[in-house]
Amino acid sequence: MVDKDILRYTLRTNRELFRKFRYIAEYEGRSANREIEQFMKQRVKQFEEQHGEITAEDNK
């Protein structure tokens, strides 16, 4: 069964940068995917603190 709330996204980035990023993620006890998710959550929180909550209406 596929979770409809999970989005697959292909990230294109520099190999050396990603190698270093994966090292940091593993150091923090996370997968690279979970580390990216943490960064995204932090950035959304920061943005919403400055500009207000992003709603489903805003995201059309």
Order of alpha helices (4+ residues) and beta strands (2+ residues): alpha-alpha
